[in-house]
Amino acid sequence: MGARAIRILLLVAALAFAAPAAAQYYTWGSDPASLRWHAIRTPDVRIISPDTASATALRTLRYIEAVRPSIGYGFRHGPMRIPFVLHPMNFRSNGLVMWLPKRVEFLTSPAIDGYSMPWVKQLVAHEYRHAVQYNNLNRGVIRAASWLLGQQGATIGLLFMPVWAIEGDAVMSETAMSSYGRALQPRFTIEYRAMGDFAHRRRNPDKWFCGSYRDMVPDHYRLGYQLCAYADTRYGENIWDKVAWYSVRNPYLLFTTPVALRKFYGTGVKRLFRDTFDDLHRFWSSLPRTQDSARPLTPLPEGNYTTYRWPLPLGDTTVLALREDLDRTARFVLLDPRTGGERLLCRTGSLSTRPDAGYGRVWWTEYRRSLLFEQRVDSQLCYLDLADGKPRTEHGVRAALYPTVVAAATLAWVEYAPDGRYAVVVRDDAGERRMPVPVGCELHGLTWEERSQALYVLATDDSGM
């Protein structure tokens, strides 16, 4: 028996006779108890959703069946059979693929900062790609471990593909399946472009992989996409197929990613990092330079985490903005453009959509979590009177987005329901009027235009935005 076979047998034996331990199962929390659940089953997919989201479940199934033939592109094995669980009552849009137990979970309320395709379609293009990655990592010795230990044994395979590679490959998938996806958005690379030739200024790249609380470092989605896209172009194939194939057959090496990259492509993680950003820096440096005509309203030190968002002019000498820091709660501040001075107006919760101001009031929406059910998160309409600076809640309006001041006594907002339908609501002295939006259409903005005396929205459906 060869030395390699002996090592594999020793690893399996160690896993089989390991000391008992409490299994760790990850949950996003419970949904409201009033929901009634049902399942849609096909030979390849099972979708579990409340009856209020049955239309969303059918759309999800349609997208899954559409992408299934191509979602595994570049890997030798396609997606695993895995159930999809839909949560329609949470405005904090997200998605995950998780073992223990094995499932895909969607928070189906469309993301506020969506791209060029419907939210559920984007989730399928991203999260279903994870099901492909996991299926390629659950092979060889790892699959044998799962026979012995159940689904927790398969989680060992996740050690053999870095999280930045897992997410970067999934971002490539969703971008390739959209007309103008996440990686093509200017904001996806703006921090890297602002930093210049950082790959050579700082020789140790660990900070870019691990993040930092001292300096602003883009997240692993952005880093992973750049590295995966560069490797795909340079080597003409999805390099993670061979990395995954080699890793699950040689788990005793532990740090298999750099070994596989060196074996098959003559590179390593650090070299891939520098080659990627050298190439990007040359490309960005070749672009025509544009003059920055803006000036900051308030000075900020370099490397800080302070962010000012959604500035609203309140007359000629005052600008209202939302200030957010790493270590303090969000708050509205008043800025003086002449002096750069700043004054606290009020503290807020986590804003879900941008504020609007007019006729002595500021309106906004913020996330409000249920005290009982983690998967019940509303988007609450709030306001303050500039005269006293005290934030207040507009009771009974818990599914509002993009509040827009129309007139002194008229307010409009976008309303989203758990069944996936949108409506534009206008409230004045005569009451509330709802203008429904066609099924399958998402709204990502609302504004009032004085000259045409009309409300305008940004709408997204299968044809784009």
C-alpha positions as CSV (number, residue, x, y, z in Angstrom):
1,M,0.0,0.0,0.0
2,G,1.4,3.4,-1.0
3,A,2.2,6.2,1.4
4,R,-0.6,8.3,0.0
5,A,-3.2,5.6,0.6
6,I,-2.0,5.1,4.2
7,R,-2.4,8.9,4.9
8,I,-5.9,8.8,3.5
9,L,-6.8,5.8,5.7
10,L,-5.3,7.5,8.7
11,L,-7.4,10.7,8.0
12,V,-10.6,8.7,7.6
13,A,-9.9,6.7,10.8
14,A,-9.2,9.9,12.8
15,L,-12.5,11.3,11.6
16,A,-14.4,8.1,12.4
17,F,-13.1,7.8,15.9
18,A,-12.9,11.4,16.9
19,A,-14.2,12.4,20.3
20,P,-18.0,13.3,20.4
21,A,-18.7,17.0,19.9
22,A,-21.8,19.1,19.8
23,A,-22.7,19.8,16.1
24,Q,-23.0,23.4,15.1
25,Y,-26.0,24.2,12.9
26,Y,-26.4,27.6,11.4
27,T,-29.8,29.3,11.2
28,W,-31.0,32.7,10.1
29,G,-33.8,32.7,12.6
30,S,-37.5,32.0,12.6
31,D,-40.3,33.4,10.4
32,P,-43.6,34.7,11.7
33,A,-45.7,31.9,13.1
34,S,-48.7,32.9,11.0
35,L,-47.1,31.8,7.7
36,R,-48.3,28.6,6.1
37,W,-45.6,26.7,4.2
38,H,-45.7,24.5,1.1
39,A,-43.2,23.0,-1.3
40,I,-42.8,22.7,-5.0
41,R,-40.9,19.6,-6.1
42,T,-39.3,18.7,-9.4
43,P,-36.7,15.9,-10.1
44,D,-33.9,18.3,-9.4
45,V,-35.2,21.0,-7.1
46,R,-37.4,21.5,-4.1
47,I,-38.6,25.0,-3.2
48,I,-40.0,25.7,0.2
49,S,-42.0,28.9,0.7
50,P,-45.0,30.4,2.5
51,D,-48.2,30.4,0.5
52,T,-48.0,34.3,0.4
53,A,-44.9,33.9,-1.8
54,S,-46.2,31.2,-4.2
55,A,-45.7,33.5,-7.2
56,T,-42.1,34.2,-6.2
57,A,-41.5,30.5,-5.7
58,L,-42.7,29.8,-9.3
59,R,-40.5,32.6,-10.7
60,T,-37.6,31.2,-8.7
61,L,-38.2,27.7,-10.2
62,R,-38.3,29.1,-13.7
63,Y,-35.0,30.9,-13.2
64,I,-33.4,27.7,-11.7
65,E,-34.5,25.6,-14.7
66,A,-33.3,28.3,-17.1
67,V,-29.7,28.5,-15.7
68,R,-29.3,24.8,-14.7
69,P,-27.7,23.7,-18.0
70,S,-25.0,26.4,-17.8
71,I,-24.5,27.2,-14.1
72,G,-21.8,24.6,-13.8
73,Y,-19.7,26.0,-16.6
74,G,-16.0,25.5,-16.0
75,F,-16.5,22.7,-13.3
76,R,-16.5,19.0,-14.1
77,H,-19.6,18.5,-11.9
78,G,-22.8,20.5,-12.0
79,P,-25.0,21.7,-9.1
80,M,-26.0,19.4,-6.2
81,R,-29.6,18.6,-5.5
82,I,-30.4,21.1,-2.8
83,P,-33.6,22.6,-1.4
84,F,-34.4,26.4,-1.7
85,V,-36.1,28.1,1.2
86,L,-37.7,31.5,0.6
87,H,-38.2,34.1,3.4
88,P,-40.5,36.9,2.1
89,M,-40.9,39.0,5.3
90,N,-37.4,40.4,5.6
91,F,-36.5,43.7,3.9
92,R,-32.8,43.1,4.5
93,S,-32.2,41.4,1.1
94,N,-29.7,38.6,1.0
95,G,-29.0,34.9,0.2
96,L,-26.8,32.1,1.4
97,V,-25.9,28.5,0.7
98,M,-25.2,26.5,3.8
99,W,-24.6,23.0,5.1
100,L,-26.0,21.7,8.4
101,P,-28.6,21.2,7.1
102,K,-27.9,21.6,3.4
103,R,-30.0,24.3,1.8
104,V,-30.2,27.6,-0.2
105,E,-32.0,30.4,1.6
106,F,-33.3,33.6,-0.1
107,L,-34.5,36.8,1.5
108,T,-36.8,37.6,-1.4
109,S,-37.5,41.3,-0.8
110,P,-35.6,42.9,-3.7
111,A,-32.3,44.7,-2.8
112,I,-32.5,48.4,-2.7
113,D,-29.3,48.8,-4.7
114,G,-30.2,46.2,-7.3
115,Y,-28.6,45.8,-10.7
116,S,-30.0,45.2,-14.2
117,M,-32.0,42.1,-13.5
118,P,-34.7,41.1,-10.9
119,W,-33.5,40.3,-7.5
120,V,-34.5,36.6,-7.4
121,K,-32.9,36.1,-10.8
122,Q,-29.7,37.6,-9.4
123,L,-29.9,35.4,-6.3
124,V,-30.2,32.3,-8.5
125,A,-27.3,33.2,-10.7
126,H,-25.1,33.8,-7.6
127,E,-26.2,31.3,-5.0
128,Y,-26.8,28.4,-7.3
129,R,-23.2,28.7,-8.4
130,H,-22.3,28.0,-4.8
131,A,-24.2,24.7,-5.1
132,V,-21.9,23.8,-8.0
133,Q,-18.8,24.7,-6.0
134,Y,-19.9,22.6,-3.0
135,N,-20.7,19.7,-5.2
136,N,-17.2,19.7,-6.6
137,L,-15.7,20.0,-3.1
138,N,-17.8,17.1,-1.8
139,R,-15.7,14.5,-3.5
140,G,-13.1,11.9,-2.8
141,V,-12.0,11.7,0.9
142,I,-14.5,14.5,1.7
143,R,-17.4,12.4,0.5
144,A,-16.2,9.5,2.5
145,A,-16.1,11.7,5.6
146,S,-19.7,12.7,4.9
147,W,-20.7,9.0,4.8
148,L,-19.3,8.7,8.3
149,L,-20.2,12.0,9.8
150,G,-23.3,13.1,7.9
151,Q,-23.5,16.6,6.3
152,Q,-21.1,18.1,8.8
153,G,-18.4,15.9,7.2
154,A,-18.9,17.6,3.9
155,T,-18.1,21.0,5.4
156,I,-14.5,19.9,5.6
157,G,-14.4,20.5,1.8
158,L,-15.0,24.2,2.3
159,L,-11.5,24.5,3.8
160,F,-10.0,23.7,0.3
161,M,-11.3,26.7,-1.6
162,P,-10.7,30.2,-0.1
163,V,-13.8,32.3,0.7
164,W,-12.6,35.1,-1.7
165,A,-12.5,32.5,-4.5
166,I,-15.9,31.1,-3.7
167,E,-17.5,34.5,-3.8
168,G,-15.5,35.8,-6.6
169,D,-16.4,32.9,-8.8
170,A,-20.1,33.4,-7.9
171,V,-19.9,37.1,-8.8
172,M,-18.5,36.1,-12.2
173,S,-21.5,33.8,-12.6
174,E,-24.1,36.4,-11.9
175,T,-22.3,39.1,-14.0
176,A,-22.0,36.7,-17.0
177,M,-25.8,36.1,-16.7
178,S,-26.8,39.7,-16.6
179,S,-26.6,42.6,-19.0
180,Y,-25.0,44.9,-16.5
181,G,-24.2,42.9,-13.3
182,R,-22.5,43.7,-10.1
183,A,-18.9,43.5,-11.3
184,L,-19.6,46.0,-14.1
185,Q,-20.9,48.6,-11.8
186,P,-18.5,51.6,-11.4
187,R,-18.8,51.4,-7.6
188,F,-17.5,47.8,-7.6
189,T,-14.0,49.0,-8.4
190,I,-13.9,52.6,-7.3
191,E,-11.9,52.0,-4.1
192,Y,-9.2,50.0,-5.9
193,R,-8.9,52.7,-8.6
194,A,-8.5,55.4,-5.9
195,M,-5.7,53.5,-4.2
196,G,-3.5,53.4,-7.3
197,D,-0.6,50.9,-7.4
198,F,-1.1,49.5,-3.9
199,A,0.0,46.0,-5.0
200,H,3.7,47.1,-5.0
201,R,3.5,49.8,-2.3
202,R,2.5,47.2,0.3
203,R,4.4,44.0,-0.2
204,N,2.3,41.9,2.2
205,P,-1.1,41.3,0.7
206,D,-2.7,39.6,3.7
207,K,-4.5,42.8,4.6
208,W,-6.4,42.7,1.3
209,F,-7.5,39.1,2.0
210,C,-8.3,39.4,5.7
211,G,-9.7,43.0,5.9
212,S,-8.8,45.8,8.3
213,Y,-10.4,47.8,11.1
214,R,-7.8,50.6,10.6
215,D,-7.7,51.1,6.8
216,M,-10.5,50.9,4.3
217,V,-10.2,47.5,2.4
218,P,-12.7,46.4,-0.2
219,D,-14.6,43.2,0.7
220,H,-13.8,39.6,-0.5
221,Y,-16.5,39.8,-3.2
222,R,-14.6,42.6,-5.0
223,L,-11.2,41.1,-4.4
224,G,-12.3,37.6,-5.4
225,Y,-13.9,38.7,-8.6
226,Q,-10.8,40.6,-9.8
227,L,-8.5,37.6,-9.1
228,C,-11.0,35.0,-10.6
229,A,-11.6,37.2,-13.7
230,Y,-7.9,37.8,-14.3
231,A,-7.1,34.1,-13.9
232,D,-9.9,33.0,-16.2
233,T,-8.6,35.4,-18.9
234,R,-4.9,34.5,-18.4
235,Y,-5.2,30.8,-18.2
236,G,-8.2,30.3,-20.5
237,E,-10.2,28.2,-18.0
238,N,-11.8,28.2,-14.6
239,I,-8.8,27.4,-12.4
240,W,-10.9,26.4,-9.4
241,D,-12.0,23.2,-11.1
242,K,-8.5,21.8,-10.9
243,V,-7.9,23.3,-7.5
244,A,-11.0,21.7,-6.1
245,W,-10.3,18.4,-7.8
246,Y,-6.7,18.3,-6.4
247,S,-7.6,19.5,-2.9
248,V,-10.3,16.9,-2.1
249,R,-7.9,14.1,-3.2
250,N,-5.0,15.4,-1.2
251,P,-6.6,16.8,2.0
252,Y,-3.6,15.8,4.1
253,L,-1.6,18.6,2.6
254,L,-4.0,21.1,4.4
255,F,-2.9,24.2,2.5
256,T,-3.9,22.8,-0.9
257,T,-4.8,25.9,-2.8
258,P,-1.2,27.3,-3.2
259,V,0.1,23.8,-3.9
260,A,-2.5,23.2,-6.6
261,L,-2.0,26.7,-8.2
262,R,1.8,26.0,-8.4
263,K,1.3,22.5,-9.7
264,F,-1.2,23.3,-12.5
265,Y,-0.5,27.0,-13.3
266,G,2.9,27.9,-12.0
267,T,1.6,30.6,-9.8
268,G,0.6,31.2,-6.2
269,V,-2.0,33.3,-4.3
270,K,0.4,36.2,-3.7
271,R,1.7,36.2,-7.3
272,L,-1.8,35.9,-8.6
273,F,-2.8,38.9,-6.5
274,R,0.1,41.1,-7.8
275,D,-0.3,40.0,-11.4
276,T,-4.0,40.8,-11.2
277,F,-3.6,44.3,-9.8
278,D,-0.6,45.1,-11.9
279,D,-2.7,44.4,-15.0
280,L,-5.6,46.5,-13.6
281,H,-3.4,49.4,-12.7
282,R,-1.9,49.5,-16.2
283,F,-5.5,49.5,-17.6
284,W,-6.8,52.2,-15.3
285,S,-3.7,54.3,-15.9
286,S,-4.3,54.2,-19.6
287,L,-7.7,55.8,-19.3
288,P,-8.2,59.5,-20.0
289,R,-7.8,61.5,-16.9
290,T,-10.7,63.7,-15.8
291,Q,-10.6,66.8,-13.6
292,D,-12.3,66.5,-10.3
293,S,-14.3,69.7,-10.0
294,A,-15.9,68.8,-6.6
295,R,-14.7,69.9,-3.2
296,P,-15.6,68.2,0.2
297,L,-17.9,70.1,2.5
298,T,-16.1,68.9,5.5
299,P,-12.4,67.8,5.8
300,L,-11.7,64.1,6.7
301,P,-8.4,62.4,7.7
302,E,-7.1,59.7,5.4
303,G,-8.0,56.1,6.2
304,N,-11.0,56.9,8.3
305,Y,-14.3,55.0,8.1
306,T,-16.6,58.0,8.1
307,T,-19.2,58.2,5.3
308,Y,-21.5,61.0,4.4
309,R,-24.5,60.0,2.3
310,W,-27.6,61.5,0.7
311,P,-26.9,65.2,1.0
312,L,-30.0,67.4,0.9
313,P,-29.7,71.2,0.6
314,L,-31.8,73.1,3.2
315,G,-31.5,76.6,1.9
316,D,-28.3,78.3,0.8
317,T,-26.2,77.8,3.9
318,T,-27.1,74.3,5.2
319,V,-26.8,70.8,3.9
320,L,-28.4,67.8,5.7
321,A,-26.5,64.5,5.3
322,L,-26.5,61.0,7.0
323,R,-23.2,60.4,8.8
324,E,-22.1,56.8,9.5
325,D,-19.0,55.6,11.3
326,L,-17.5,52.3,12.2
327,D,-18.0,52.7,15.9
328,R,-21.0,55.0,16.3
329,T,-24.7,54.9,15.3
330,A,-25.9,56.6,12.1
331,R,-27.1,60.2,12.5
332,F,-28.3,63.2,10.5
333,V,-26.0,66.1,10.6
334,L,-26.2,69.7,9.4
335,L,-23.2,70.9,7.4
336,D,-22.3,74.5,6.6
337,P,-20.7,74.7,3.1
338,R,-19.0,78.0,3.9
339,T,-17.0,76.9,7.0
340,G,-17.2,73.1,6.9
341,G,-18.8,73.2,10.3
342,E,-21.0,70.3,11.4
343,R,-23.9,70.0,13.9
344,L,-25.7,66.9,15.1
345,L,-29.4,66.9,14.2
346,C,-30.6,63.5,15.5
347,R,-29.6,59.9,15.7
348,T,-31.4,57.2,13.5
349,G,-31.6,53.5,13.1
350,S,-30.3,51.7,10.0
351,L,-31.8,53.4,7.0
352,S,-33.3,51.2,4.3
353,T,-33.8,54.0,1.7
354,R,-32.6,57.5,1.2
355,P,-34.2,60.5,2.9
356,D,-36.2,63.4,1.3
357,A,-36.9,66.8,2.7
358,G,-39.4,69.6,2.1
359,Y,-41.8,72.0,3.9
360,G,-40.0,71.8,7.2
361,R,-39.8,68.0,7.5
362,V,-37.3,65.2,6.7
363,W,-38.7,61.8,5.7
364,W,-36.9,58.4,5.5
365,T,-37.3,54.7,6.0
366,E,-35.3,52.4,8.4
367,Y,-35.2,48.7,9.2
368,R,-37.2,47.6,12.2
369,R,-36.7,44.0,13.4
370,S,-39.5,42.1,15.1
371,L,-38.8,41.3,18.8
372,L,-40.1,37.7,18.3
373,F,-39.2,36.6,14.7
374,E,-35.8,37.3,13.3
375,Q,-37.1,36.9,9.7
376,R,-39.6,39.7,10.2
377,V,-37.8,42.9,9.3
378,D,-40.0,45.9,8.2
379,S,-39.1,49.1,6.4
380,Q,-40.6,51.7,8.7
381,L,-41.6,55.2,7.5
382,C,-40.0,57.9,9.8
383,Y,-39.8,61.7,9.9
384,L,-38.6,64.6,11.9
385,D,-39.6,68.2,12.1
386,L,-36.6,70.5,11.5
387,A,-38.0,72.8,14.2
388,D,-37.4,70.4,17.0
389,G,-35.1,67.8,15.5
390,K,-36.9,64.9,17.2
391,P,-37.3,61.7,15.1
392,R,-40.8,60.1,15.0
393,T,-42.4,57.0,13.6
394,E,-45.3,57.0,11.2
395,H,-47.3,54.3,12.7
396,G,-49.0,51.7,10.4
397,V,-46.6,52.3,7.5
398,R,-44.1,49.4,7.8
399,A,-43.5,48.4,4.2
400,A,-42.5,51.8,2.7
401,L,-39.5,52.7,0.5
402,Y,-38.3,55.9,-1.1
403,P,-40.5,58.5,0.6
404,T,-40.9,61.6,-1.6
405,V,-42.3,65.0,-0.7
406,V,-44.8,66.2,-3.3
407,A,-46.4,69.2,-1.6
408,A,-46.9,70.6,1.8
409,A,-49.6,68.0,2.7
410,T,-48.8,65.4,0.1
411,L,-46.3,62.5,0.5
412,A,-45.6,59.6,-1.9
413,W,-43.7,56.4,-1.3
414,V,-43.2,52.9,-2.8
415,E,-44.9,50.0,-1.0
416,Y,-43.7,46.4,-1.2
417,A,-45.8,43.4,-0.2
418,P,-44.5,39.9,0.7
419,D,-46.2,38.4,-2.4
420,G,-43.7,40.3,-4.5
421,R,-46.0,43.1,-5.7
422,Y,-45.1,46.8,-5.7
423,A,-47.4,49.9,-5.6
424,V,-46.9,53.6,-5.5
425,V,-48.8,55.2,-2.7
426,V,-49.8,58.9,-2.6
427,R,-51.2,60.4,0.6
428,D,-52.8,63.8,1.0
429,D,-55.7,65.4,2.8
430,A,-58.2,63.2,0.8
431,G,-56.6,60.0,2.0
432,E,-54.3,57.4,0.3
433,R,-54.3,56.3,-3.3
434,R,-52.4,53.2,-4.5
435,M,-51.2,52.7,-8.1
436,P,-50.3,49.0,-8.5
437,V,-47.3,47.9,-10.6
438,P,-47.4,44.9,-13.0
439,V,-46.4,41.6,-11.5
440,G,-42.7,40.8,-11.9
441,C,-41.7,44.5,-12.0
442,E,-39.5,45.9,-9.2
443,L,-39.2,49.6,-8.3
444,H,-35.8,50.9,-7.3
445,G,-36.5,54.6,-6.9
446,L,-39.2,57.4,-6.8
447,T,-39.0,61.1,-7.4
448,W,-41.3,64.1,-8.0
449,E,-40.6,66.4,-10.9
450,E,-42.1,69.9,-10.6
451,R,-42.1,70.9,-14.2
452,S,-44.1,68.0,-15.5
453,Q,-46.0,67.6,-12.2
454,A,-45.4,63.8,-12.3
455,L,-43.9,61.0,-10.2
456,Y,-41.1,59.0,-11.9
457,V,-39.8,55.5,-10.9
458,L,-36.9,53.2,-11.9
459,A,-38.3,49.8,-12.8
460,T,-36.6,46.5,-13.3
461,D,-38.0,43.3,-14.9
462,D,-36.7,40.5,-17.1
463,S,-36.1,43.0,-19.9
464,G,-33.6,45.0,-17.7
465,M,-33.8,48.3,-15.9
